Amino acid sequence: MKVTIAGAGIGGLTAALALHQAGYEVSVYESVSTIQPLGVGINLLPQAAHVLNQLGVLDTLLAQGVATQELSYFNMHGQRIWTEPRGLFAGFDSPQISISRGTLQMTLLAFVQEQLGADRVITGHRMTSFASTDRHATATFQSTDAVSVPVQSDLLICADGIHSAARAQMYPNEGAPIYSGRLLWRATSLAKPYLSGASMIMAGYEDQKFVCYPIERVRDDGLQRINWIAELRRPQPDRAQGWSREGSIDDFLPQFADWDFDWLDVPGLIRSAERIYEYPMVDRDPVPTWNDDRVTLLGDSAHPMYPIGSNGASQAILDTQALVMALAQTDSAAVGLVQYEQARLPSTAAIVAANRGNGPEQCMQLAHQRAPQGFASLDDVFEAGELQAIADRYKQLTGMSKRKT
């Protein structure tokens, strides 16, 4: 079976590897002429790392990133609310990995080019539309020199992101992504390790939050590259969402100027940023279907969600696993896509909804609402078992279950 994938992001490249290893003839088309390591940090949950391990990629990623040891939530005063071990440290068979997004994408690209052949990744081709019947799918790409290029295959997987041309064709009245009311500033900084040296932390509450985690091991000079995100409620900016827009430190540092905790110097980390990116936090409403005969959506084109709970890339990777499993159970590509959609659409729609309600970060919001000035004892803020229940509900929703390889 011949498969065309539109988009060489994390979802598209993972799908290419998985489908190739399952015996399909795969080609990947990407809009940019040169694929570059863009973005800052990213977290892969154990269930996603499990899939990448099956594809032979995990060891390479671990050598470049950090196996996250624990996740801790704090209030805006630096008081600990909840801590839980993660990945291997929590008894999972696969790690949680904190890594540079660019490193992850370029690693996947290298594996795809090595296993499929470099000629199977065609750059400088942006998908503009598709046509689909019960016999084949045709994607139309526009090359960088404005030439229209039709590509026919048995199956078309559209992993072309939150501004997906395929989704826009399926839902022409959907409009722009939905702004959450919150703006994010993301960066990396070289700093001394904090807490365990493999800790992911979140501090604050919905309208004022700081997240950080190391994405590289400690260097010989004792410093570590730390990925961080500062988040504030702001009016909707009058510009397009993107990963590469420069951000200004003056727009958000004053709100975090006094967040110098005894275990982390937040303003110091911000001031030492290597480069700051700014973008609005957006998502889209779930849609009734991802399929059109032999065409389907995957990753952010299918279920764009808030970057809460480390689920964006992880859910795209889980899409690929479900897609390959569904196609393996039938000789009909169209039937396989229906089974894939049935396996993934309801669960990802539930995650979109949960993330709009702050997902596992509810504990920070509740702590702020109940004790905005801080607390003498956590027992005065939360009932026994309440924090564990919040964490467990989200894990069950997102598929973070212990597995054996």
Summary of the structure (lengths in Angstrom):
residues: 405
radius of gyration: 21.2
end to end distance: 28.0
largest distance: 66.5
contacts: 1411
relative contact order: 0.17
helix: 35%
strand: 28%
